[in-house]
Amino acid sequence: MILEVAILDVKPGQNERFESAFKKAQSIISSMPGYLNHQLQKCLEKQDRYILLVNWEKLEDHTQGFRKSPEYQNWKALLHHFYDPFPEVEHYSLVEL
């Protein structure tokens, strides 16, 4: 399992619109092959910051399957105009201790 982590800085005053758009967009990502689950959390210290956590079966499910899909264009149209700056996305794997 791979964890995708994205810090999302939303333009000031756009929180409600962003959250409404995300409610629509989450059905896109959740329908993708290899998708397991996701969470969107709002920062308590910075009112315009969110963190998106998405679990994928494997890295390529996100980087190839989702990002190169026609559905990604819909995701992009719904959400990408809210971000400033554009988020850096990182991927993590569980450390077995």
PDB file as gemmi writes it, atoms N, CA and C in Angstrom:
CRYST1    1.000    1.000    1.000  90.00  90.00  90.00 P 1                      
ATOM      1  N   MET A   1       0.847  -1.178   0.000  1.00  0.00           N  
ATOM      2  CA  MET A   1       0.000   0.000   0.000  1.00  0.00           C  
ATOM      3  C   MET A   1       0.892   1.241   0.000  1.00  0.00           C  
ATOM      4  N   ILE A   2       0.464   2.252  -0.722  1.00  0.00           N  
ATOM      5  CA  ILE A   2       1.176   3.522  -0.842  1.00  0.00           C  
ATOM      6  C   ILE A   2       0.271   4.637  -0.325  1.00  0.00           C  
ATOM      7  N   LEU A   3       0.858   5.556   0.432  1.00  0.00           N  
ATOM      8  CA  LEU A   3       0.133   6.715   0.927  1.00  0.00           C  
ATOM      9  C   LEU A   3       0.565   7.944   0.139  1.00  0.00           C  
ATOM     10  N   GLU A   4      -0.375   8.565  -0.525  1.00  0.00           N  
ATOM     11  CA  GLU A   4      -0.151   9.845  -1.206  1.00  0.00           C  
ATOM     12  C   GLU A   4      -0.461  10.953  -0.207  1.00  0.00           C  
ATOM     13  N   VAL A   5       0.436  11.928  -0.100  1.00  0.00           N  
ATOM     14  CA  VAL A   5       0.260  13.049   0.819  1.00  0.00           C  
ATOM     15  C   VAL A   5       0.390  14.348   0.036  1.00  0.00           C  
ATOM     16  N   ALA A   6      -0.629  15.193   0.127  1.00  0.00           N  
ATOM     17  CA  ALA A   6      -0.595  16.492  -0.536  1.00  0.00           C  
ATOM     18  C   ALA A   6      -1.043  17.565   0.452  1.00  0.00           C  
ATOM     19  N   ILE A   7      -0.190  18.579   0.639  1.00  0.00           N  
ATOM     20  CA  ILE A   7      -0.564  19.748   1.427  1.00  0.00           C  
ATOM     21  C   ILE A   7      -1.211  20.725   0.453  1.00  0.00           C  
ATOM     22  N   LEU A   8      -2.446  21.092   0.732  1.00  0.00           N  
ATOM     23  CA  LEU A   8      -3.219  21.939  -0.171  1.00  0.00           C  
ATOM     24  C   LEU A   8      -3.433  23.313   0.458  1.00  0.00           C  
ATOM     25  N   ASP A   9      -2.791  24.321  -0.098  1.00  0.00           N  
ATOM     26  CA  ASP A   9      -3.007  25.694   0.341  1.00  0.00           C  
ATOM     27  C   ASP A   9      -4.023  26.332  -0.601  1.00  0.00           C  
ATOM     28  N   VAL A  10      -5.197  26.594  -0.052  1.00  0.00           N  
ATOM     29  CA  VAL A  10      -6.314  27.141  -0.826  1.00  0.00           C  
ATOM     30  C   VAL A  10      -6.252  28.666  -0.764  1.00  0.00           C  
ATOM     31  N   LYS A  11      -6.565  29.303  -1.872  1.00  0.00           N  
ATOM     32  CA  LYS A  11      -6.568  30.764  -1.922  1.00  0.00           C  
ATOM     33  C   LYS A  11      -7.511  31.314  -0.848  1.00  0.00           C  
ATOM     34  N   PRO A  12      -7.099  32.379  -0.159  1.00  0.00           N  
ATOM     35  CA  PRO A  12      -7.932  32.950   0.906  1.00  0.00           C  
ATOM     36  C   PRO A  12      -9.351  33.257   0.417  1.00  0.00           C  
ATOM     37  N   GLY A  13     -10.302  32.919   1.282  1.00  0.00           N  
ATOM     38  CA  GLY A  13     -11.701  33.178   0.978  1.00  0.00           C  
ATOM     39  C   GLY A  13     -12.371  32.144   0.092  1.00  0.00           C  
ATOM     40  N   GLN A  14     -11.643  31.082  -0.266  1.00  0.00           N  
ATOM     41  CA  GLN A  14     -12.178  30.069  -1.180  1.00  0.00           C  
ATOM     42  C   GLN A  14     -12.498  28.733  -0.496  1.00  0.00           C  
ATOM     43  N   ASN A  15     -12.405  28.699   0.825  1.00  0.00           N  
ATOM     44  CA  ASN A  15     -12.568  27.428   1.545  1.00  0.00           C  
ATOM     45  C   ASN A  15     -13.897  26.735   1.269  1.00  0.00           C  
ATOM     46  N   GLU A  16     -14.988  27.472   1.366  1.00  0.00           N  
ATOM     47  CA  GLU A  16     -16.301  26.848   1.164  1.00  0.00           C  
ATOM     48  C   GLU A  16     -16.445  26.327  -0.258  1.00  0.00           C  
ATOM     49  N   ARG A  17     -16.010  27.113  -1.227  1.00  0.00           N  
ATOM     50  CA  ARG A  17     -16.084  26.672  -2.624  1.00  0.00           C  
ATOM     51  C   ARG A  17     -15.199  25.456  -2.854  1.00  0.00           C  
ATOM     52  N   PHE A  18     -13.999  25.484  -2.267  1.00  0.00           N  
ATOM     53  CA  PHE A  18     -13.089  24.342  -2.404  1.00  0.00           C  
ATOM     54  C   PHE A  18     -13.720  23.080  -1.814  1.00  0.00           C  
ATOM     55  N   GLU A  19     -14.244  23.173  -0.611  1.00  0.00           N  
ATOM     56  CA  GLU A  19     -14.837  22.000   0.034  1.00  0.00           C  
ATOM     57  C   GLU A  19     -16.023  21.473  -0.766  1.00  0.00           C  
ATOM     58  N   SER A  20     -16.813  22.354  -1.317  1.00  0.00           N  
ATOM     59  CA  SER A  20     -17.944  21.941  -2.154  1.00  0.00           C  
ATOM     60  C   SER A  20     -17.453  21.234  -3.415  1.00  0.00           C  
ATOM     61  N   ALA A  21     -16.429  21.788  -4.044  1.00  0.00           N  
ATOM     62  CA  ALA A  21     -15.854  21.160  -5.246  1.00  0.00           C  
ATOM     63  C   ALA A  21     -15.220  19.822  -4.909  1.00  0.00           C  
ATOM     64  N   PHE A  22     -14.577  19.733  -3.750  1.00  0.00           N  
ATOM     65  CA  PHE A  22     -13.953  18.474  -3.358  1.00  0.00           C  
ATOM     66  C   PHE A  22     -15.001  17.388  -3.133  1.00  0.00           C  
ATOM     67  N   LYS A  23     -16.151  17.748  -2.592  1.00  0.00           N  
ATOM     68  CA  LYS A  23     -17.227  16.769  -2.406  1.00  0.00           C  
ATOM     69  C   LYS A  23     -17.593  16.120  -3.730  1.00  0.00           C  
ATOM     70  N   LYS A  24     -17.605  16.906  -4.808  1.00  0.00           N  
ATOM     71  CA  LYS A  24     -17.881  16.362  -6.137  1.00  0.00           C  
ATOM     72  C   LYS A  24     -16.698  15.553  -6.649  1.00  0.00           C  
ATOM     73  N   ALA A  25     -15.498  16.091  -6.474  1.00  0.00           N  
ATOM     74  CA  ALA A  25     -14.292  15.474  -7.034  1.00  0.00           C  
ATOM     75  C   ALA A  25     -13.948  14.143  -6.376  1.00  0.00           C  
ATOM     76  N   GLN A  26     -14.319  13.949  -5.123  1.00  0.00           N  
ATOM     77  CA  GLN A  26     -13.918  12.712  -4.444  1.00  0.00           C  
ATOM     78  C   GLN A  26     -14.534  11.474  -5.089  1.00  0.00           C  
ATOM     79  N   SER A  27     -15.653  11.622  -5.756  1.00  0.00           N  
ATOM     80  CA  SER A  27     -16.223  10.466  -6.448  1.00  0.00           C  
ATOM     81  C   SER A  27     -15.367  10.067  -7.652  1.00  0.00           C  
ATOM     82  N   ILE A  28     -14.623  11.024  -8.204  1.00  0.00           N  
ATOM     83  CA  ILE A  28     -13.728  10.718  -9.321  1.00  0.00           C  
ATOM     84  C   ILE A  28     -12.581   9.841  -8.838  1.00  0.00           C  
ATOM     85  N   ILE A  29     -11.897  10.309  -7.816  1.00  0.00           N  
ATOM     86  CA  ILE A  29     -10.717   9.566  -7.349  1.00  0.00           C  
ATOM     87  C   ILE A  29     -11.112   8.215  -6.765  1.00  0.00           C  
ATOM     88  N   SER A  30     -12.230   8.168  -6.073  1.00  0.00           N  
ATOM     89  CA  SER A  30     -12.629   6.911  -5.426  1.00  0.00           C  
ATOM     90  C   SER A  30     -13.065   5.840  -6.423  1.00  0.00           C  
ATOM     91  N   SER A  31     -13.301   6.229  -7.664  1.00  0.00           N  
ATOM     92  CA  SER A  31     -13.691   5.256  -8.688  1.00  0.00           C  
ATOM     93  C   SER A  31     -12.494   4.682  -9.453  1.00  0.00           C  
ATOM     94  N   MET A  32     -11.298   5.138  -9.153  1.00  0.00           N  
ATOM     95  CA  MET A  32     -10.113   4.742  -9.920  1.00  0.00           C  
ATOM     96  C   MET A  32      -9.577   3.377  -9.484  1.00  0.00           C  
ATOM     97  N   PRO A  33      -9.090   2.585 -10.438  1.00  0.00           N  
ATOM     98  CA  PRO A  33      -8.460   1.305 -10.091  1.00  0.00           C  
ATOM     99  C   PRO A  33      -7.275   1.521  -9.147  1.00  0.00           C  
ATOM    100  N   GLY A  34      -7.195   0.710  -8.120  1.00  0.00           N  
ATOM    101  CA  GLY A  34      -6.103   0.796  -7.157  1.00  0.00           C  
ATOM    102  C   GLY A  34      -6.359   1.739  -6.000  1.00  0.00           C  
ATOM    103  N   TYR A  35      -7.423   2.527  -6.079  1.00  0.00           N  
ATOM    104  CA  TYR A  35      -7.786   3.429  -4.983  1.00  0.00           C  
ATOM    105  C   TYR A  35      -8.278   2.600  -3.798  1.00  0.00           C  
ATOM    106  N   LEU A  36      -7.843   2.954  -2.585  1.00  0.00           N  
ATOM    107  CA  LEU A  36      -8.302   2.262  -1.386  1.00  0.00           C  
ATOM    108  C   LEU A  36      -9.184   3.161  -0.511  1.00  0.00           C  
ATOM    109  N   ASN A  37      -8.704   4.350  -0.174  1.00  0.00           N  
ATOM    110  CA  ASN A  37      -9.481   5.290   0.635  1.00  0.00           C  
ATOM    111  C   ASN A  37      -8.773   6.639   0.662  1.00  0.00           C  
ATOM    112  N   HIS A  38      -9.465   7.641   1.199  1.00  0.00           N  
ATOM    113  CA  HIS A  38      -8.850   8.955   1.321  1.00  0.00           C  
ATOM    114  C   HIS A  38      -9.432   9.714   2.504  1.00  0.00           C  
ATOM    115  N   GLN A  39      -8.693  10.750   2.896  1.00  0.00           N  
ATOM    116  CA  GLN A  39      -9.137  11.685   3.924  1.00  0.00           C  
ATOM    117  C   GLN A  39      -8.736  13.081   3.482  1.00  0.00           C  
ATOM    118  N   LEU A  40      -9.588  14.043   3.730  1.00  0.00           N  
ATOM    119  CA  LEU A  40      -9.248  15.448   3.581  1.00  0.00           C  
ATOM    120  C   LEU A  40      -9.402  16.063   4.961  1.00  0.00           C  
ATOM    121  N   GLN A  41      -8.317  16.661   5.458  1.00  0.00           N  
ATOM    122  CA  GLN A  41      -8.352  17.268   6.781  1.00  0.00           C  
ATOM    123  C   GLN A  41      -7.964  18.734   6.683  1.00  0.00           C  
ATOM    124  N   LYS A  42      -8.616  19.556   7.511  1.00  0.00           N  
ATOM    125  CA  LYS A  42      -8.370  20.994   7.534  1.00  0.00           C  
ATOM    126  C   LYS A  42      -7.419  21.326   8.673  1.00  0.00           C  
ATOM    127  N   CYS A  43      -6.447  22.173   8.383  1.00  0.00           N  
ATOM    128  CA  CYS A  43      -5.460  22.582   9.377  1.00  0.00           C  
ATOM    129  C   CYS A  43      -6.099  23.482  10.434  1.00  0.00           C  
ATOM    130  N   LEU A  44      -5.734  23.270  11.684  1.00  0.00           N  
ATOM    131  CA  LEU A  44      -6.259  24.093  12.767  1.00  0.00           C  
ATOM    132  C   LEU A  44      -5.500  25.413  12.904  1.00  0.00           C  
ATOM    133  N   GLU A  45      -4.218  25.406  12.569  1.00  0.00           N  
ATOM    134  CA  GLU A  45      -3.409  26.609  12.728  1.00  0.00           C  
ATOM    135  C   GLU A  45      -3.479  27.558  11.528  1.00  0.00           C  
ATOM    136  N   LYS A  46      -3.644  27.005  10.340  1.00  0.00           N  
ATOM    137  CA  LYS A  46      -3.675  27.817   9.118  1.00  0.00           C  
ATOM    138  C   LYS A  46      -5.011  27.567   8.425  1.00  0.00           C  
ATOM    139  N   GLN A  47      -5.894  28.543   8.454  1.00  0.00           N  
ATOM    140  CA  GLN A  47      -7.284  28.339   8.027  1.00  0.00           C  
ATOM    141  C   GLN A  47      -7.460  27.971   6.567  1.00  0.00           C  
ATOM    142  N   ASP A  48      -6.472  28.248   5.729  1.00  0.00           N  
ATOM    143  CA  ASP A  48      -6.602  27.953   4.301  1.00  0.00           C  
ATOM    144  C   ASP A  48      -5.812  26.719   3.880  1.00  0.00           C  
ATOM    145  N   ARG A  49      -5.335  25.933   4.829  1.00  0.00           N  
ATOM    146  CA  ARG A  49      -4.514  24.756   4.521  1.00  0.00           C  
ATOM    147  C   ARG A  49      -5.287  23.475   4.829  1.00  0.00           C  
ATOM    148  N   TYR A  50      -5.128  22.519   3.912  1.00  0.00           N  
ATOM    149  CA  TYR A  50      -5.710  21.183   4.053  1.00  0.00           C  
ATOM    150  C   TYR A  50      -4.611  20.171   3.779  1.00  0.00           C  
ATOM    151  N   ILE A  51      -4.843  18.947   4.227  1.00  0.00           N  
ATOM    152  CA  ILE A  51      -3.976  17.839   3.853  1.00  0.00           C  
ATOM    153  C   ILE A  51      -4.871  16.755   3.250  1.00  0.00           C  
ATOM    154  N   LEU A  52      -4.433  16.258   2.116  1.00  0.00           N  
ATOM    155  CA  LEU A  52      -5.138  15.169   1.447  1.00  0.00           C  
ATOM    156  C   LEU A  52      -4.287  13.917   1.567  1.00  0.00           C  
ATOM    157  N   LEU A  53      -4.874  12.873   2.110  1.00  0.00           N  
ATOM    158  CA  LEU A  53      -4.217  11.578   2.276  1.00  0.00           C  
ATOM    159  C   LEU A  53      -4.994  10.550   1.470  1.00  0.00           C  
ATOM    160  N   VAL A  54      -4.310   9.893   0.544  1.00  0.00           N  
ATOM    161  CA  VAL A  54      -4.968   8.894  -0.297  1.00  0.00           C  
ATOM    162  C   VAL A  54      -4.148   7.618  -0.246  1.00  0.00           C  
ATOM    163  N   ASN A  55      -4.801   6.523   0.044  1.00  0.00           N  
ATOM    164  CA  ASN A  55      -4.144   5.215   0.009  1.00  0.00           C  
ATOM    165  C   ASN A  55      -4.429   4.538  -1.322  1.00  0.00           C  
ATOM    166  N   TRP A  56      -3.346   4.075  -1.945  1.00  0.00           N  
ATOM    167  CA  TRP A  56      -3.396   3.374  -3.229  1.00  0.00           C  
ATOM    168  C   TRP A  56      -2.782   1.997  -3.046  1.00  0.00           C  
ATOM    169  N   GLU A  57      -3.199   1.062  -3.867  1.00  0.00           N  
ATOM    170  CA  GLU A  57      -2.598  -0.273  -3.815  1.00  0.00           C  
ATOM    171  C   GLU A  57      -1.119  -0.217  -4.178  1.00  0.00           C  
ATOM    172  N   LYS A  58      -0.789   0.531  -5.251  1.00  0.00           N  
ATOM    173  CA  LYS A  58       0.612   0.683  -5.637  1.00  0.00           C  
ATOM    174  C   LYS A  58       0.823   2.069  -6.235  1.00  0.00           C  
ATOM    175  N   LEU A  59       2.057   2.515  -6.289  1.00  0.00           N  
ATOM    176  CA  LEU A  59       2.405   3.854  -6.746  1.00  0.00           C  
ATOM    177  C   LEU A  59       1.847   4.154  -8.132  1.00  0.00           C  
ATOM    178  N   GLU A  60       1.967   3.201  -9.036  1.00  0.00           N  
ATOM    179  CA  GLU A  60       1.531   3.403 -10.417  1.00  0.00           C  
ATOM    180  C   GLU A  60       0.023   3.627 -10.541  1.00  0.00           C  
ATOM    181  N   ASP A  61      -0.744   3.150  -9.560  1.00  0.00           N  
ATOM    182  CA  ASP A  61      -2.190   3.404  -9.584  1.00  0.00           C  
ATOM    183  C   ASP A  61      -2.464   4.906  -9.532  1.00  0.00           C  
ATOM    184  N   HIS A  62      -1.615   5.629  -8.826  1.00  0.00           N  
ATOM    185  CA  HIS A  62      -1.768   7.083  -8.765  1.00  0.00           C  
ATOM    186  C   HIS A  62      -1.046   7.775  -9.911  1.00  0.00           C  
ATOM    187  N   THR A  63       0.258   7.499 -10.039  1.00  0.00           N  
ATOM    188  CA  THR A  63       1.085   8.259 -10.982  1.00  0.00           C  
ATOM    189  C   THR A  63       0.784   7.959 -12.441  1.00  0.00           C  
ATOM    190  N   GLN A  64       0.389   6.759 -12.742  1.00  0.00           N  
ATOM    191  CA  GLN A  64       0.087   6.380 -14.121  1.00  0.00           C  
ATOM    192  C   GLN A  64      -1.425   6.277 -14.344  1.00  0.00           C  
ATOM    193  N   GLY A  65      -2.067   5.435 -13.548  1.00  0.00           N  
ATOM    194  CA  GLY A  65      -3.491   5.167 -13.736  1.00  0.00           C  
ATOM    195  C   GLY A  65      -4.366   6.397 -13.566  1.00  0.00           C  
ATOM    196  N   PHE A  66      -4.254   7.067 -12.430  1.00  0.00           N  
ATOM    197  CA  PHE A  66      -5.108   8.228 -12.174  1.00  0.00           C  
ATOM    198  C   PHE A  66      -4.658   9.451 -12.961  1.00  0.00           C  
ATOM    199  N   ARG A  67      -3.403   9.801 -12.835  1.00  0.00           N  
ATOM    200  CA  ARG A  67      -2.935  11.052 -13.459  1.00  0.00           C  
ATOM    201  C   ARG A  67      -2.966  11.040 -14.988  1.00  0.00           C  
ATOM    202  N   LYS A  68      -2.965   9.877 -15.583  1.00  0.00           N  
ATOM    203  CA  LYS A  68      -3.004   9.810 -17.050  1.00  0.00           C  
ATOM    204  C   LYS A  68      -4.388   9.429 -17.573  1.00  0.00           C  
ATOM    205  N   SER A  69      -5.363   9.432 -16.685  1.00  0.00           N  
ATOM    206  CA  SER A  69      -6.723   9.055 -17.070  1.00  0.00           C  
ATOM    207  C   SER A  69      -7.516  10.274 -17.537  1.00  0.00           C  
ATOM    208  N   PRO A  70      -8.551  10.053 -18.344  1.00  0.00           N  
ATOM    209  CA  PRO A  70      -9.451  11.152 -18.710  1.00  0.00           C  
ATOM    210  C   PRO A  70     -10.147  11.748 -17.486  1.00  0.00           C  
ATOM    211  N   GLU A  71     -10.395  10.921 -16.480  1.00  0.00           N  
ATOM    212  CA  GLU A  71     -11.056  11.396 -15.257  1.00  0.00           C  
ATOM    213  C   GLU A  71     -10.217  12.442 -14.528  1.00  0.00           C  
ATOM    214  N   TYR A  72      -8.886  12.320 -14.660  1.00  0.00           N  
ATOM    215  CA  TYR A  72      -8.000  13.283 -14.009  1.00  0.00           C  
ATOM    216  C   TYR A  72      -8.251  14.699 -14.531  1.00  0.00           C  
ATOM    217  N   GLN A  73      -8.610  14.830 -15.786  1.00  0.00           N  
ATOM    218  CA  GLN A  73      -8.894  16.155 -16.342  1.00  0.00           C  
ATOM    219  C   GLN A  73     -10.103  16.785 -15.647  1.00  0.00           C  
ATOM    220  N   ASN A  74     -11.078  15.977 -15.291  1.00  0.00           N  
ATOM    221  CA  ASN A  74     -12.237  16.476 -14.539  1.00  0.00           C  
ATOM    222  C   ASN A  74     -11.836  16.888 -13.124  1.00  0.00           C  
ATOM    223  N   TRP A  75     -11.009  16.067 -12.483  1.00  0.00           N  
ATOM    224  CA  TRP A  75     -10.469  16.363 -11.146  1.00  0.00           C  
ATOM    225  C   TRP A  75      -9.727  17.703 -11.177  1.00  0.00           C  
ATOM    226  N   LYS A  76      -8.871  17.831 -12.157  1.00  0.00           N  
ATOM    227  CA  LYS A  76      -8.059  19.035 -12.333  1.00  0.00           C  
ATOM    228  C   LYS A  76      -8.952  20.271 -12.529  1.00  0.00           C  
ATOM    229  N   ALA A  77      -9.971  20.159 -13.372  1.00  0.00           N  
ATOM    230  CA  ALA A  77     -10.865  21.283 -13.642  1.00  0.00           C  
ATOM    231  C   ALA A  77     -11.641  21.700 -12.387  1.00  0.00           C  
ATOM    232  N   LEU A  78     -12.005  20.734 -11.560  1.00  0.00           N  
ATOM    233  CA  LEU A  78     -12.760  21.034 -10.347  1.00  0.00           C  
ATOM    234  C   LEU A  78     -11.901  21.672  -9.256  1.00  0.00           C  
ATOM    235  N   LEU A  79     -10.619  21.277  -9.165  1.00  0.00           N  
ATOM    236  CA  LEU A  79      -9.839  21.625  -7.974  1.00  0.00           C  
ATOM    237  C   LEU A  79      -8.602  22.485  -8.172  1.00  0.00           C  
ATOM    238  N   HIS A  80      -7.900  22.332  -9.265  1.00  0.00           N  
ATOM    239  CA  HIS A  80      -6.565  22.927  -9.360  1.00  0.00           C  
ATOM    240  C   HIS A  80      -6.544  24.449  -9.292  1.00  0.00           C  
ATOM    241  N   HIS A  81      -7.614  25.114  -9.666  1.00  0.00           N  
ATOM    242  CA  HIS A  81      -7.622  26.581  -9.632  1.00  0.00           C  
ATOM    243  C   HIS A  81      -7.728  27.149  -8.214  1.00  0.00           C  
ATOM    244  N   PHE A  82      -7.973  26.293  -7.219  1.00  0.00           N  
ATOM    245  CA  PHE A  82      -8.056  26.758  -5.833  1.00  0.00           C  
ATOM    246  C   PHE A  82      -6.694  26.904  -5.160  1.00  0.00           C  
ATOM    247  N   TYR A  83      -5.641  26.297  -5.701  1.00  0.00           N  
ATOM    248  CA  TYR A  83      -4.374  26.185  -4.992  1.00  0.00           C  
ATOM    249  C   TYR A  83      -3.409  27.319  -5.294  1.00  0.00           C  
ATOM    250  N   ASP A  84      -2.769  27.817  -4.227  1.00  0.00           N  
ATOM    251  CA  ASP A  84      -1.690  28.787  -4.363  1.00  0.00           C  
ATOM    252  C   ASP A  84      -0.804  28.697  -3.130  1.00  0.00           C  
ATOM    253  N   PRO A  85       0.388  28.140  -3.286  1.00  0.00           N  
ATOM    254  CA  PRO A  85       0.995  27.618  -4.513  1.00  0.00           C  
ATOM    255  C   PRO A  85       0.437  26.241  -4.846  1.00  0.00           C  
ATOM    256  N   PHE A  86       0.821  25.755  -6.023  1.00  0.00           N  
ATOM    257  CA  PHE A  86       0.373  24.423  -6.420  1.00  0.00           C  
ATOM    258  C   PHE A  86       1.020  23.394  -5.488  1.00  0.00           C  
ATOM    259  N   PRO A  87       0.266  22.407  -5.014  1.00  0.00           N  
ATOM    260  CA  PRO A  87       0.788  21.474  -4.015  1.00  0.00           C  
ATOM    261  C   PRO A  87       1.867  20.537  -4.546  1.00  0.00           C  
ATOM    262  N   GLU A  88       2.791  20.244  -3.654  1.00  0.00           N  
ATOM    263  CA  GLU A  88       3.760  19.184  -3.906  1.00  0.00           C  
ATOM    264  C   GLU A  88       3.153  17.906  -3.359  1.00  0.00           C  
ATOM    265  N   VAL A  89       3.209  16.860  -4.150  1.00  0.00           N  
ATOM    266  CA  VAL A  89       2.635  15.573  -3.751  1.00  0.00           C  
ATOM    267  C   VAL A  89       3.770  14.593  -3.509  1.00  0.00           C  
ATOM    268  N   GLU A  90       3.702  13.897  -2.387  1.00  0.00           N  
ATOM    269  CA  GLU A  90       4.713  12.895  -2.052  1.00  0.00           C  
ATOM    270  C   GLU A  90       4.020  11.567  -1.780  1.00  0.00           C  
ATOM    271  N   HIS A  91       4.788  10.499  -1.903  1.00  0.00           N  
ATOM    272  CA  HIS A  91       4.278   9.143  -1.692  1.00  0.00           C  
ATOM    273  C   HIS A  91       5.106   8.456  -0.616  1.00  0.00           C  
ATOM    274  N   TYR A  92       4.429   7.701   0.232  1.00  0.00           N  
ATOM    275  CA  TYR A  92       5.080   7.056   1.364  1.00  0.00           C  
ATOM    276  C   TYR A  92       4.689   5.582   1.425  1.00  0.00           C  
ATOM    277  N   SER A  93       5.615   4.789   1.937  1.00  0.00           N  
ATOM    278  CA  SER A  93       5.324   3.381   2.209  1.00  0.00           C  
ATOM    279  C   SER A  93       5.542   3.131   3.700  1.00  0.00           C  
ATOM    280  N   LEU A  94       4.804   2.205   4.241  1.00  0.00           N  
ATOM    281  CA  LEU A  94       4.834   1.890   5.656  1.00  0.00           C  
ATOM    282  C   LEU A  94       6.171   1.266   6.036  1.00  0.00           C  
ATOM    283  N   VAL A  95       6.727   1.722   7.128  1.00  0.00           N  
ATOM    284  CA  VAL A  95       7.953   1.133   7.682  1.00  0.00           C  
ATOM    285  C   VAL A  95       7.523   0.062   8.670  1.00  0.00           C  
ATOM    286  N   GLU A  96       7.892  -1.152   8.401  1.00  0.00           N  
ATOM    287  CA  GLU A  96       7.566  -2.264   9.301  1.00  0.00           C  
ATOM    288  C   GLU A  96       8.565  -2.275  10.456  1.00  0.00           C  
ATOM    289  N   LEU A  97       8.105  -2.009  11.656  1.00  0.00           N  
ATOM    290  CA  LEU A  97       8.976  -1.981  12.835  1.00  0.00           C  
ATOM    291  C   LEU A  97       8.743  -3.174  13.724  1.00  0.00           C  
TER     292      LEU A  97                                                      
END                                                                             
